[in-house]
């Protein structure tokens, strides 16, 4: 096999993701590519050579089914090694991977499958297959379902991945050249991925990302020299989302080992096993870690809490020094060494003990959160991009970070700020071709090659971008004042570590209010300490003491704000927001309009005098 691959290697610029994979195998065939757990939580590894062998089998199986260049093939699964291999196999067959979130309802699956015209579907298990069976009459164009964990159907419509892969291996061995012929057919302008935005409002749109988008992303991130030879990534993010997908492509070029497991409840346990040197996550993950650390110390109290507070103050001093790209010295360095030994080393052990940095994306990370972890010796590098720009358009770097910014543009990306309203505009090879089947929406979003991001921002003196808010989320009060809700939401969560979610509301109203939820993990311990143990979340949400806990943080926040942006009232919801209930996107962003509509009676009550904050 390798001799055949070497014959294909040349010096020309790579044109597609399949060539990225083939050339990685040529360079480092026996290096570890991925590790993943089985049902017994035993971890296994795959070398790049093994990844390619399995990719070739899957691609051959798809070609044998009649897959043509440009066909769409869907994946309906959580993040796992099978998702990655299916994705590689789809693209090596010349088709485009179409993403479906595993949390999507049958009706949502039907919309994506029909809109994309997908011919085949890779599904995670029989639970996901049952969704497809329910809508089978509405998706006659879906010819076959390949299930990762499941049984074959009597009529052949569903086939297990293992049997499909075994058949594909036989097909490939009979004609190895067919793999390379299809690879060579693919050009930069071929569709690689059709990602359906999870959408905070309305129907999801299919974002057309070309092979050149991903090749560009891999080249751009490789050129910033952020990764080291012994790095290991822990990948849990949804691969149906562009943030997860770009990390996958980057790792091929950078040759970074990647541990894969998308089960969110297993993240903490996996970190101890995997011991990654870096990991990307949404801000909600860091907020939950912060909540657990701070509330745990508060419950300990006494000497431990005093040592923690002292250590954090020392860490903040060191953080200020390091933000100026200097290292602490003298007494400060000595105090930090003591704080690190007493407190920070234990915090870092929660993340496996070897993390060099985290990357935060998909939603704004509050500066408070970034500086807290930096004080603990943990660097979070915030980045920024959209699905429409292949996810990674800006990123802070270890040697040039700026908290409160998303960093400079990656090499090859241009940025402009619309003087009319401050909207951020992006131009690069990573920008999508357009929205699938929506030429009018495409024309509204891309003008002369510039992508309108819908975000409001500004550039600092170092060329780093600061996002102030989503254009559509900006609140304009009835008094004509503009309020950026995300900044208030992030600050309030930092002030009260017992909060889970905050939604600020006030557009066309005469003042701002908020809907909040409490952290289901941290609240029970607090309740126990305050004589409220044994009460349910819903019961606690109505307790005056819990309301006062939030009110104290609101009071501190309001003291920092001009009067027009202060929060006059808030209401604690009796359940936390969730992906399953449709309140959050798969990347954990709040669906504002959905949540507001659900609780409009409460919101209207704030302005009728029917609801008070306490």
N, C-alpha and C positions, 0 to 999 in steps of 0.2 A: 504493500500500500504506500509506504513512504517513498519508494522510488517513483511511483506514479505522481505523488504530490510534488516531489522535487522537480519533476519535468515541467510542472505548471508554474514554478516560482520564477519570477523575473523582477526587474527593477521598476516596472511601471507603477504608477500610483494606483492604489486599490480602488475598485469601483463599487464594491458591494460588501455587505456584512459577511457573506459566505467566504469571500476571499480573505477577510480579516481572520476568520476562524481557521481556514486552511493554512494560512501563513503562520499563525500562532503555533499550529501543530508542527509545522516544519522547523520552527525555531526551537521550541521546547516541548517535544512530544511527550516526555515522561514527567514533566512538572505536574504537580497537583493543580487541577483547575477548580474543582468543586468538592465540597463535602456536604453530606446530608444525612439525616437520621432515618432509620426504619421504624416500623411499628413498635419495636421494643426499646426505642431510644438509643440504639447502637448507631454510631456514626460511621459512614463509609465514604470513600474518596473515589474520584474519577480523575484520571490524567487527561491531558488535552488529546492524546491519541485515542483514549476510550470515548471521549466526547464526540470526536469526529466519526469514529466507527458507528456509534449509535445514531448520529445525525444522518449519515449516509443511508442507514437502514430505513429510517423514518422517511427520508426524502424519496427513496426508491419505492416504498410502499405507497406514498402519495402519487408519485408519477404513474404507478401501476393502476391506480384508480382513475387515471385520466386527468390529473391535475395539470393545468396549463399555466403558462407564465401570465401573471396578473390576476389569477383567481384569488378569492378571499377564503380563508380558512380560520375559523374562530377557536379561541381557547376560553373555556369556562372553568376556572379553577383558582384556588388560592396559590400563593407563591410556594413552589416546591421544585425539585430537580426535574420532574417530568414536564413542568411548564416550560422550563428552559430548553430542554431537548426537543419538545414539540415545536417551539418557536424556531429553533435552528433548522429543524427538519422542514418546516413549512417554507422558510425562506430559501433553503437549498433546493426545494422543489420548484422554485420560481414564483411561489405564491406570496400573498401578503397576510401577515398575522392580524386578525381582527380580535380585539380584546372585549371580554365581557366580565364584569365583576361577579364574583361568586355570590354576592349578596343581592344581585338583581333578581327581581320577581320573574315568573314565567312570561308575563306580558312584556316586561322590559327586555328579556332575552329575545322574544319574538320580534320586537321592533328592531333590534340591532341586527339579528340574523336576516331579516327581510330587507332592511335598508341596505345592508352590505352585500346581499346576495351570496352569503357564504355557502359553499358546497359541502363542506365537512366541518365537524366540531370535535375538538378534543375536550372531554369533560372529566372532572376530577373523580367523581364517584357516582354511585347509583342515586344519591340524593339529587345531584345536579342533573343526571340523566332523566330523572322523573319530571323535572321541569320541562325538558325537551319533549318527552312523551306526551305531556299535557297539551303542548302546543303543536304537536306533530302535523296536524291537519293544516295549520297555518304556515308551515315551513316546508312545503313539498320539495323545494330546491335543495334542502339538506339531505344529501345522499347517504351519509354514514356518520355514526358517532363512534369515536375511539375513546374508551373509558380507561382512565389510569388505574382505578381500583374498582373492579366490577366484573360482571358476568356477560357473556355473549347473549344476544337476543335470538330467539328461534328463527326469526325472519332475516337475520344477518344485518339488521340496521345498526345494532350496537355490537362492537367487537372489542375485546380487551387489548390494552396497549401491548402486552407481552406477545400475544399472538400476532398482532399487526406488525410488530417490530421483527419478529422471527421471519415472517413472510417477506418483509422488506429486505432483510439481510440476504435471503436467497436470491431475490431479484437483483440486488446490487452486485452480488458476486458473479452473476451471469453476465453483467454488462457494467463494469466499473466506469467506463468512459462516459456513460450517460450522465453521471453525477457532474463531471467536469464540463460536459457540453452545456448542461443547464446553467451551471455557475458562470460560464463564459458568456452566456446569452444576456445575463443580467447587467444592466448599466446603472449609472448613477441616478437616472430619472425614473427608474422602476419603483413602483410602490412597494415598500417593505413592511409598513405597519399602518393599520387603520385603528387609531385609538379613539374610542368613544368617550368623550368627556363625561365625567360623572354628573356634572351640571348642578349648580345650586338653584337653578330655575329652568323650567321648560324641558323640552326634549333634548337628549344628548346629541351632539353633533360629531360626526366622524371626521377626525383630523388626519389628513393624508401626509404621512411622513415617508420620505423617499429613502432609498439606500444611501444616497449622498448625505442626508441629514445625519444619519448615525455614523457614517464614516467621518464626517466633519467633526462630530462631537468627540469621537475617539481620538482624532488627531489633535484637536484643540486642548482637551484635558491632558493628554499625554505630554503636550509641549510645555505645560506649566510646571511639570516636574514635581508633583505633589506626593507621588507614591514612592515607596522604597522597596527594594528587592524582597525583604522579609515581611512585607505587609500582608495582613489577612483581613478581609472584609466579612462582616456578618450582614447578610442580605435577607431582610424579612418584609420589606416594603411590597405593596401590591405590584406585581409585574403588569397588571392591567393598566397601571398608571405610568405616565411617561417618566416620572422620577425613578421608579424602580427599573424601568427598561433602559434608561441611559446608563445607569450604574452597571448593568449587565454588559453593555457594549464596550464601555470604557475598560472593563476588566480584561477583555480579550486582548486589547492592544497593550495595556500596562502589565499583563501577566501577573495579576494579583490573585492569590488564592481566595476563594469565596465560599463561605459556609452559608447554606441556604435552608431556611425554614420560616414559612410565613405565618406560623401559629402565634398570634400576639400573646396569649397567656404564657407561652413558653420563652418569651424573650429573655427574662431575667435568668432563668435556669440555663438557657443556651449560652448566655454571655460567659457564665462561669466555666462552661465546657469548652466553648470555641476560643475564648480569650482573644478577641479580635484586636487589631491595632487601630481600626477605624470602623465607623458605622454611620450610615445616613439614616435620618429619622425625621418625622414631622415634629413640630414644636410640642404637640400634646404629649409625646413620650417624655420629653425633658421636663415638662410641667408636672407630669405624674411622678417622675423621679424626685423632683424638687419637693413636691408635696409630701412624699413619703419620708424624705430625709428630715425636713423641718418639723413636721408634725411628730415624728418619732422622737426627736430631741426634746420638743416641748413636753411630751408626755413623760420622758425620763426625768426632766427637771434637775434641780440640785446642782452638784458639782459638774456633772456631764454637760448640762446645758450651758453653764458659765464657761467651761473650756471651749465648747463649740462656738459660742458667741465671740470669745476672744480670738479664736483661730480664724473665724470668718473676717473679723476686722483686720487681722494681720494679712490675710489673703487678699482682701480688697486693696490694701496698700501696695502689695506686690503686683496685683493686677494693673493698677494705675501706672506702675513703673514699666511693666511689660507692654502695656499699650503704647508706650513711647519707644518700643523696641530696644529696651535696656534690660539688664538683669539686676535684681536687688543685691545689695552688698552690706557689709558691716552688721550692725545690730539687727536690721530688718531681715537680712538673709538668715541669721541665726534663729530669730523668732519664727520665721517661715519654716525652717527645718524642723523645729519643735512642733509647730502646728500640723505639719505634714505627717509627722510620725504619730501624733496623738489622734488626729481627726481625718485628714485628707486621704491618707493611704487607705483607710477603711472605706471611705466613699468610693475611691477609685476601684477597690476590689469588687464593688457591686457591679461594675462594668467589665469584670474579667481581669483587671489589673494591668493590662498592657496597652490601653487605648492611647494613641498619640493625639487624635482629634476626632470630633464628630462633625458631620455635615448636616445642617438643618435646612429643610426646604419644604415646599408645598404650601406654606402659610407663614405669616410673619412671626419671628421669634422676638420676644421682648428683650430690650437691652438689659433689664433687671435680671432676667433669667441667664443671659449670656455672661454677665459679670459675676453672678453668684457662682456659676460653675468654674469660671476662670479663677476666681478666688480660691477654689478648691484644687486648682492645678489641672483642670479639665478644659481644654479649648474647644469651643463650638464654633465652627466656621459656617456662617450663614451664606446660602446661595439663593439664586433666583432664576426663574424661567417659567415658561408656560408649556403646556402640551403643544401649543402651536409653534413653539420655538425649540422643540426637542428637549425641553426641561432645563438644560444647564447653560444659561446665557451669561450669568454673572456668578462669581464665587470669590469669597475671601480666601486668602492663602496664609499658611502658618507664619510666613515672614512679612506679611503685609496686610493684616486684618484690621478691620475697623468696626467695632461693635455699633449696632444701630444702622449699619449699612449691609448691603448684600454683595459688596466687593466690586471690583472693576469688571468690565466685560471680558469674557474669555477671548483668546486670540482669534481674530477673524470675525468678531461680532462688533457692529457699529451701534451706537446708541445716540438718540436725540430726544430732547424734551420739547414737546409741542408748546410754543410760547402762548398759545391761546388759553390752555387750561392745565398745563403741566403734565399731560399724559406722556408716559414713557413709550418711545418708538424704538423698535429693534430691526436691524437688517443683518442677515447672515445666511450661510448655506443651511443652517439648521431650521430656518423658517419653513413651515409647512407649504405644500403645494396649494392647499386650499381645503375647504370643507366638502366632504363627500356629497355630491349631488346638490350642493347649495351655492351656485355661482354668485347669487346676490349677497349672501352673507360673507362669502369670500371677498367680494369687492369692497364691502364695508370695512373689512378687517385688514386687508393688505392694499396699500396704496403706493405705487411706484417701488415695490419691493420692501416697503417699510411695514412692519407688523404693528398694528395698534394694540397695545397690551391691555388697555382698560385700567391700568394702574397709574396713580399719580406719584411722581417722584422728583428727585433733584440730585444733582451730582455735587460731591464735595470737592475740596481743593486737590485731592489725590485721585480724582476721576472715579471714585467709588459711588455707586448708586444707593440712594436712600429712598425706599418706598414709604410713602406717607399713608396711602390707603387705596382701596379699590375705588375707581371713579364712580361706579354704580352704587357703591356702599356709602359714599359721603352723605352725611346728613345735613340738610339745609333746614334750619328751624324756621318757624313762621315769622321770626324776627329778622330773617335774612342772614343769619350767622351759619358758617360751615363748621361742622364737627366731624373729625375723623374717628369713627367708632373703634376701629381695631386697636388704636393706641390706648384708648381708655380701657378696653377689655383686657389687654395684656397687662397693663399696670395694675388693675384691680386684682387679677389672679396672682400677681407677684406679692401684693400686699396681704392677701388672705390665702394661705396655702391649702385651706380646706375647701376652696372653690374648685369646681371642675370646668364649667362653661359659663361664659358671660356673653349676653347679646344686648348691645346698647341700641335703643330705639328712640326716634324723635323726629324723623323726616316730616316736614310740614306741620310739626307740632310746636307748641310754644316753650317746651323744655324737654330735656332728655330723661329717659328712664331706662331700666334694665331688667331683663329676665336672667336669672342665675340658677345654676345647679350646684349641688355640693358634691365633693369627692366621695363616692361610695366606699372607697377603701380606707380613707382617713377619718371619716366622720364617726364611725362606730366607736373607735378608741377615744375620740374626744368626748363623745356622749357618755361613755363609761366613766371618764374622769370628772364629769360634771353632773353626775347623778341621774343620767338619762339612759343608762344602759338597758339593752333589751328592746328598745323602741325601734320600729322599722324606719327605713329612709323616709317614707311618706309622712310618718308621724313626726319625725325630727324636723322635717322641712317646715312644720307649722309651729315649732317650739319657739317661744320668745327669746330664749338664750341663743338659739342658732341664728335667729334674725339679728340679734344684737352683735353676734360675731361678725356677720357681714356688714352691718351698719358701721361698726368701728372702722373697717377698711374703707368703706365708702366715704366716711368723714375725712379720713386722711387724704384720699384721692381728691375729694372736692376742694380741700385746702390748697391743692396744687394747681387748680384749674380756674380759668376765667368763668364768671357766673353763668354765661350762656351755655357752657358745655358741662356743667356739673350735673350729677345724677340726683334728681329730686326724689325719686322713689325707685324701689326694686321689688321684685317678687321672686321667691324661691319656688321653683317647680318641684312637683312631688316625685318626679323621676328624672334621672340623668338623660342627656341627649345621647342618641346612639345611631350607628349605621343601620342596624336592623329595623329601627322604627322610622327610617327615612329622614332623620334630623341632621345627619352628618354625611358628607361624601365619603368615599372609600379612603381618601387621603386625610380624613378627620377634620375637614373644614365644615363649619356650621352652614347649613342651608338656611340662610336668613329668612327668605320669604316663606319657606315652608314652616319654620318655627314660629314666625310672627303670625301666620295664618292660623296655626293650631291654637295660639294663645291670644288671639285678637280681643277676646272678651276681657282678659286681664289688662291688656295694653290700653284698650279704650277706657277701662275703669280708672286708670291712673289720671286721665284727663277729665273725668266726670266727678272726681272726688270720692269714688266708690272704694278705692283701694289705697291704703297707706303703707308706708314702708315698715312700720312696726305696729 
